[in-house]
Amino acid sequence: MGHFTRDEPGDLINTLLCDELLSEILSRLHSTQDRKSATLVCKRWLSLEGRIKTKLGLCVPDPSTILSLCSSIHALFHRYSHLVSLAVVSEGDQHDSQALDLILSAMASSCPLLRELRFLAGPVTSSGLEPLARACNCLVSLELVALATQHLPVLNEFRSLSELSLTGCLSGDSSDLAGVPDGDLPLDKLCVEGIGARNSGLGWLWRSCHKLRRLEFFGCQGIGDSDIASLAWCLPNLQELRLRRCRCIATQVLLMVAEVCHGLKVLIFMDGGDMNGLHRIVRSCQSLETLELRLPLDLFNEDLAIIAQNCLSLKILRLYSCWMGTGNGFKLLGTQMKSSLEELVLIRCRAIVQDTGTLAYLGQDLKSLRRLDVSENDHLADREITGLLHSSGDRLIHLRLRRCRKVTDATLEFIGQKCRALSNLVITSCDGISPAGVAMVLAGCPSLNKLWVEKEKVTSDACRLAKVKGILLPGIEPNPSDY
């Protein structure tokens, strides 16, 4: 038998394994440390590791040093030429658009398969975006910061772009695009964040998004145009609207959507505006399937009645910090939505704590209820939860009781007996629950797949039982698929 030298085994492996097979082997190394070690074997393994990596996060140095690192940046992207998803951020607050454009150009020349790009390192210009649009034909999701309005038309070049996020105040105004024809962007989803009250120039964007189905405003004091009517151009096909921390524009946007768009299916409205806009949109968009509200002025029974009478197709209702509605208001919701509602979230809801029997009434009426979240109701008693579970427990697949501090083992015992279809259960920060109660629910629920609970409440016996039954305990028992 021949004698191998020290280097011969590695040479033999490299000879016998083609690139495709070796890449497949390296891709199955789940441990980050193992993959790093593999890149040290030889240059070929290092090269192949770069080829199989599809997601990357990059932190660029101070912009003043980027120009001197240009060749290194090109080499980096050449190594990771099969990237599908890339996020780029910056170490400092100083930005140099010319240097950042060079990064985009380097990316364009080496990463033709790119589908998702979050470029948050600073503002870029058409000089960097144009080569990216030409080279990355597969790009479907793009996030940019502080894009000047005169560079908006370059978005026309991204023919596959379906999701766009613009973060930060845009510089420039509508005069920058005077005479520029409107575009025809293929966008399905648009998110804008941080538009100031005096920002303008976004009118071109609103007029160019005829196919838009999902629109989100976050932390905005204006719509980026002096004429609110320009927003109407992108609304006819809208199916989902999200308004978060936009109190200054919330009512205007809601009224505009109510007037133009009647096919809205999802409305998520957080922190803002008076109730007039909400009433109008609920009355005009009766095809709503998801309604999520987190309002500082809260919902009274009259508001709940308007929702109940008009949202007859509602499948998901999420209400947060609902202090003013009473049990009667929620009972009306249950009566009107008995055949449609599949998910109900009542977080910090006074009525279900103080008005005895409210949850039990909802459980009897909501025949399609599958998911329930009553988290952060500190004083919610066992009898209220078990009252609901008595009539609907056999249908529930997801139940969240996080920070229901008065819930005890009695509820868990009832869950183990009644909730035969329950798949996910959250009982973190429930002070009244003991290890004995956790053991009861693990033993009693035949369909349980995941249980969220504190580590100190899971005994070694309970942990073994969970393992035998295939129940995941996130944060306690690691999930093998996470590696």
C-alpha positions in Angstrom: 0.0 0.0 0.0 1.3 3.4 -0.9 2.3 6.0 1.7 0.6 9.4 1.6 2.5 12.5 2.5 0.8 15.0 4.8 -0.6 17.1 1.9 -1.8 14.2 -0.3 -5.2 13.5 1.4 -6.4 17.1 0.7 -5.0 16.9 -2.9 -6.8 13.6 -3.4 -10.2 15.0 -2.2 -9.7 18.0 -4.5 -9.0 15.7 -7.4 -12.0 13.4 -6.9 -14.6 16.0 -6.1 -16.0 18.3 -8.8 -16.9 21.9 -7.8 -20.6 21.1 -7.8 -20.2 18.2 -5.4 -17.8 20.0 -3.1 -20.1 23.0 -3.0 -23.0 20.8 -2.0 -20.9 19.3 0.9 -19.8 22.8 2.1 -23.4 24.0 2.0 -24.4 21.3 4.4 -22.1 22.6 7.1 -24.6 24.2 9.4 -22.1 25.4 12.0 -20.7 28.9 11.2 -17.4 27.9 12.8 -17.2 24.8 10.6 -17.8 26.8 7.5 -15.1 29.3 8.5 -12.6 26.5 9.1 -13.4 24.9 5.7 -12.4 28.1 3.9 -8.9 27.8 5.4 -8.2 24.4 3.7 -7.2 25.9 0.3 -8.0 28.7 -2.1 -10.4 26.5 -4.0 -12.5 25.8 -0.9 -12.4 29.6 -0.1 -13.6 30.4 -3.6 -16.4 27.8 -3.4 -17.6 29.0 0.0 -18.1 32.4 -1.6 -20.0 30.9 -4.5 -22.5 29.1 -2.2 -23.1 32.2 0.0 -26.4 33.8 -1.1 -26.9 36.3 1.8 -24.4 38.9 3.0 -24.4 42.0 5.3 -21.7 44.6 4.6 -20.6 47.5 6.8 -18.7 50.1 4.8 -16.0 52.2 6.4 -15.8 56.0 6.5 -16.6 57.3 3.0 -13.3 59.1 2.8 -11.6 55.7 2.7 -13.9 54.0 0.2 -12.1 55.4 -2.9 -8.8 53.9 -1.7 -10.5 50.5 -1.2 -12.1 50.4 -4.6 -10.1 47.4 -5.8 -10.8 45.5 -2.6 -14.6 46.2 -2.9 -14.6 44.8 -6.5 -12.7 41.7 -5.3 -15.1 41.2 -2.4 -18.2 41.2 -4.7 -16.4 39.1 -7.3 -15.9 36.5 -4.6 -19.5 36.5 -3.6 -20.9 36.6 -7.1 -23.9 34.4 -6.4 -25.5 36.8 -3.8 -29.2 36.9 -3.8 -29.7 39.2 -0.8 -27.4 42.0 0.4 -27.6 44.6 3.1 -25.2 47.5 3.2 -24.8 49.9 6.1 -22.3 52.5 7.1 -20.1 52.9 10.2 -20.4 56.7 10.4 -22.8 59.6 9.8 -20.7 61.2 7.0 -21.9 60.3 3.5 -20.2 60.6 0.1 -22.6 59.8 -2.7 -19.8 59.4 -5.2 -18.1 56.8 -3.1 -21.4 55.0 -2.4 -22.2 55.0 -6.2 -18.8 53.2 -6.7 -20.0 50.4 -4.4 -23.2 50.1 -6.4 -21.2 49.9 -9.6 -18.9 47.2 -8.2 -22.0 45.3 -7.1 -23.6 45.6 -10.5 -20.5 44.2 -12.3 -20.3 41.1 -10.1 -23.7 40.2 -8.6 -26.1 39.6 -11.5 -28.3 37.3 -9.4 -29.2 39.9 -6.8 -32.9 39.9 -5.9 -33.0 41.9 -2.6 -30.8 45.0 -1.8 -31.0 47.1 1.4 -28.6 50.0 0.8 -28.7 52.0 4.0 -25.1 53.3 3.9 -26.2 56.7 2.6 -27.8 58.6 -0.3 -26.9 57.4 -3.8 -27.5 58.9 -7.2 -28.6 57.9 -10.7 -24.9 57.3 -11.5 -24.8 54.3 -9.2 -28.4 53.1 -9.7 -28.4 53.0 -13.5 -25.6 50.3 -13.9 -27.3 48.3 -11.1 -30.6 48.4 -13.0 -29.0 47.2 -16.2 -27.0 44.4 -14.6 -29.3 43.1 -11.9 -32.4 42.1 -14.0 -33.6 39.9 -11.1 -33.8 42.7 -8.5 -37.3 42.6 -7.0 -36.8 44.4 -3.6 -34.9 47.6 -3.1 -34.4 49.8 0.0 -32.7 53.3 -0.2 -32.2 56.2 2.1 -32.5 59.9 1.5 -32.9 59.6 -2.3 -33.0 63.0 -3.9 -36.2 63.6 -5.9 -34.3 64.3 -9.1 -33.1 60.7 -9.1 -36.5 59.1 -8.8 -37.0 58.6 -12.5 -34.1 56.1 -12.6 -36.5 53.7 -10.9 -38.1 53.2 -14.3 -35.0 51.2 -15.3 -35.7 48.5 -12.7 -38.1 46.4 -14.8 -38.6 43.6 -12.2 -38.8 45.7 -9.1 -41.9 44.8 -7.1 -41.0 46.2 -3.6 -39.5 49.6 -2.9 -38.7 51.2 0.5 -37.6 54.9 0.8 -36.3 55.9 4.2 -35.4 59.4 5.4 -36.4 62.8 4.2 -35.9 63.3 0.5 -34.0 66.3 -0.6 -35.2 68.5 -3.5 -38.7 69.5 -4.6 -41.2 69.1 -7.4 -39.4 71.6 -9.6 -36.6 69.1 -10.0 -38.9 66.9 -12.1 -40.6 69.6 -14.1 -41.2 68.3 -17.6 -40.2 64.7 -16.7 -42.9 62.4 -17.9 -44.6 60.1 -15.4 -43.3 56.6 -15.2 -44.9 53.2 -15.2 -43.3 51.4 -12.2 -44.1 47.7 -11.8 -44.2 48.1 -8.0 -46.5 45.9 -5.9 -45.4 47.3 -2.5 -44.2 50.8 -1.5 -42.9 51.8 1.9 -42.0 55.4 2.7 -40.5 56.5 6.1 -39.7 59.8 7.7 -41.2 62.2 5.1 -41.2 65.7 6.6 -44.0 68.2 6.5 -42.1 70.4 4.0 -40.7 67.6 1.8 -42.0 67.7 -1.8 -41.3 66.0 -5.1 -42.9 62.7 -4.4 -45.8 63.5 -6.7 -44.0 61.9 -9.6 -43.7 58.6 -7.6 -47.4 58.6 -6.7 -48.4 59.2 -10.4 -46.1 56.4 -11.5 -47.3 53.5 -9.3 -50.5 52.4 -11.1 -50.1 48.8 -10.1 -49.6 49.3 -6.4 -51.3 46.9 -4.1 -49.5 47.5 -0.7 -48.7 50.9 0.7 -47.0 51.8 4.0 -46.3 55.1 5.7 -44.1 55.1 8.8 -43.2 58.2 10.9 -44.4 60.6 8.2 -45.5 64.2 8.7 -46.5 64.7 5.0 -46.9 62.7 1.8 -44.1 64.4 0.0 -46.3 66.6 -2.2 -48.2 69.8 -1.7 -51.4 68.3 -3.2 -52.8 65.4 -1.3 -54.8 64.5 -4.4 -51.7 63.3 -6.2 -51.8 60.3 -3.9 -55.0 59.1 -5.5 -53.1 58.0 -8.6 -51.6 55.0 -6.9 -54.7 53.9 -4.9 -57.2 52.3 -7.3 -55.8 48.8 -7.0 -54.7 49.1 -3.3 -55.4 46.1 -1.2 -53.2 46.8 1.9 -52.6 50.0 3.8 -50.4 50.5 6.8 -50.2 53.8 8.8 -47.7 53.8 11.7 -46.9 57.0 13.7 -48.3 59.2 11.0 -50.8 61.3 13.1 -50.4 64.4 10.9 -51.5 62.7 7.7 -53.5 59.7 8.9 -57.0 61.2 8.5 -56.2 62.7 5.1 -54.8 59.4 3.8 -57.7 57.4 5.2 -60.3 59.7 3.6 -58.5 59.6 0.3 -58.3 55.8 0.3 -62.0 55.6 1.3 -62.9 57.7 -1.7 -60.8 56.0 -4.3 -60.2 52.5 -3.2 -63.1 50.1 -2.5 -61.1 46.8 -2.7 -59.0 47.3 0.4 -58.5 44.0 2.3 -55.9 44.9 5.0 -55.8 48.0 7.2 -53.2 48.5 9.9 -53.6 51.8 11.7 -51.3 52.7 14.6 -51.1 55.9 16.7 -52.8 58.6 14.9 -55.7 60.8 13.7 -59.3 61.2 14.6 -61.9 58.6 14.1 -63.6 60.2 11.1 -61.2 58.7 8.6 -61.4 55.3 10.2 -65.3 55.4 10.1 -65.2 56.4 6.4 -62.8 53.7 5.3 -64.7 51.0 7.3 -68.0 52.0 5.7 -66.6 52.2 2.1 -64.2 49.3 2.1 -66.5 46.5 3.2 -64.3 43.8 1.8 -61.8 44.2 4.6 -60.4 40.9 5.8 -57.7 42.2 8.3 -58.1 45.1 10.7 -55.4 46.0 13.2 -55.8 49.1 15.4 -53.5 50.7 18.0 -55.0 54.1 18.7 -54.2 56.7 21.3 -57.9 58.0 21.3 -59.2 54.5 21.7 -62.4 52.8 20.6 -65.8 53.4 22.2 -68.8 51.2 21.8 -70.0 53.4 18.9 -66.8 52.7 17.0 -67.0 49.0 17.7 -70.6 49.0 16.4 -69.5 50.6 13.1 -66.8 48.0 12.7 -69.2 45.2 13.5 -71.9 46.4 11.1 -69.7 47.0 8.1 -66.8 44.5 8.3 -68.8 41.4 7.7 -66.0 39.7 5.8 -63.4 40.3 8.5 -61.1 37.3 9.2 -58.5 38.9 11.5 -59.2 41.6 14.1 -56.4 42.9 16.3 -57.1 45.6 18.9 -54.5 47.0 21.3 -55.0 49.1 24.4 -58.8 49.1 24.1 -59.8 50.7 27.4 -63.1 52.4 26.6 -65.1 49.7 24.8 -67.4 47.6 27.1 -68.6 44.1 27.1 -71.7 45.0 25.1 -69.5 46.5 22.3 -67.5 43.3 22.0 -70.6 41.1 22.2 -71.9 43.0 19.2 -68.7 42.2 17.4 -69.1 38.5 18.1 -72.7 38.5 16.9 -72.0 40.2 13.6 -68.7 38.3 12.8 -69.8 34.9 14.0 -69.1 33.1 10.8 -66.0 34.9 9.4 -63.6 35.8 12.2 -60.6 33.4 12.4 -58.1 35.4 14.5 -58.9 37.7 17.5 -56.2 39.8 19.3 -57.3 41.7 22.4 -54.2 43.0 24.1 -54.7 45.3 27.1 -58.5 45.2 26.8 -60.5 46.4 29.8 -63.8 44.8 28.8 -62.6 41.2 28.9 -61.1 41.7 32.4 -63.9 43.7 34.1 -67.1 42.7 32.3 -67.6 39.2 33.4 -68.6 36.7 30.7 -67.4 38.8 27.7 -64.9 36.2 26.5 -67.3 33.3 27.1 -69.9 35.1 24.9 -67.3 35.6 22.2 -66.3 31.9 22.4 -69.9 30.9 21.8 -70.5 33.2 18.9 -67.3 33.0 16.9 -67.7 29.6 15.3 -64.6 30.1 13.0 -62.2 31.3 15.7 -58.8 29.5 15.3 -56.3 32.0 16.8 -56.7 34.0 20.1 -54.3 36.4 21.7 -55.3 38.0 25.1 -51.8 38.9 26.2 -50.9 41.7 28.7 -54.3 41.5 30.5 -52.7 41.3 33.9 -55.9 40.7 35.9 -57.6 38.3 33.5 -59.0 35.5 35.6 -59.0 31.7 35.0 -62.8 31.6 34.8 -62.9 34.1 31.9 -60.4 32.1 29.8 -62.0 28.7 30.6 -65.4 30.2 29.8 -64.2 30.9 26.2 -62.3 27.6 25.9 -65.4 25.6 27.0 -67.2 26.5 23.7 -64.3 27.2 21.3 -61.3 25.4 22.8 -61.6 22.4 20.5 -61.2 24.7 17.4 -58.2 26.8 18.6 -54.8 26.1 17.1 -53.0 29.1 18.5 -53.4 30.7 22.0 -51.3 33.5 23.5 -51.6 34.3 27.2 -48.3 36.2 27.7 -48.2 38.4 30.8 -51.6 37.3 32.0 -50.3 37.3 35.5 -53.4 35.9 37.3 -53.7 32.8 35.1 -53.0 29.7 37.1 -52.5 25.9 36.5 -56.3 25.6 36.4 -56.3 27.1 33.0 -53.5 24.9 31.8 -55.3 21.8 33.1 -58.5 22.9 31.2 -56.4 23.5 28.0 -54.9 20.0 28.3 -58.4 18.5 28.5 -60.2 20.6 26.0 -57.8 22.0 23.3 -57.3 18.9 21.2 -56.2 20.9 18.1 -53.9 23.4 19.8 -50.6 23.7 18.0 -48.9 26.8 19.5 -49.2 28.0 23.1 -47.5 31.1 24.7 -47.6 31.3 28.5 -44.5 33.4 29.2 -44.6 35.9 32.2 -47.6 34.2 33.7 -46.8 34.4 37.4 -49.5 32.0 38.5 -48.3 29.1 36.4 -46.1 26.4 38.0 -43.9 23.6 36.6 -46.8 21.2 37.4 -49.1 23.2 35.1 -46.6 23.1 32.3 -46.3 19.3 32.7 -50.1 19.0 32.5 -50.4 20.9 29.2 -47.4 19.0 27.7 -49.1 15.7 28.6 -52.6 16.7 27.7 -52.5 18.4 24.3 -52.1 15.8 21.5 -51.5 18.3 18.7 -49.1 20.7 20.5 -46.1 21.7 18.4 -44.6 24.7 20.1 -44.7 25.9 23.7 -43.2 29.2 24.9 -42.5 29.2 28.6 -39.7 30.2 31.0 -36.9 27.7 31.4 -37.3 27.5 35.1 -40.9 26.2 34.7 -39.8 23.2 32.7 -38.6 20.2 34.8 -36.2 17.6 33.4 -39.1 15.1 33.1 -41.2 17.7 31.2 -38.3 18.4 28.9 -38.0 14.7 28.1 -41.7 14.4 27.5 -41.6 17.3 25.1 -38.7 15.7 23.2 -40.5 12.4 23.0 -43.7 14.1 21.6 -41.8 16.3 19.3 -42.8 19.5 21.0 -40.4 22.5 20.5 -39.6 24.7 23.5 -38.1 27.8 21.9 -35.4 29.3 24.0 -35.0 26.1 26.0 -34.6 23.2 23.6 -32.7 24.3 20.5 -34.4 23.6 17.2 -32.1 21.6 14.9 -33.2 23.5 11.9 -31.7 26.7 13.4 -28.2 25.4 12.9 
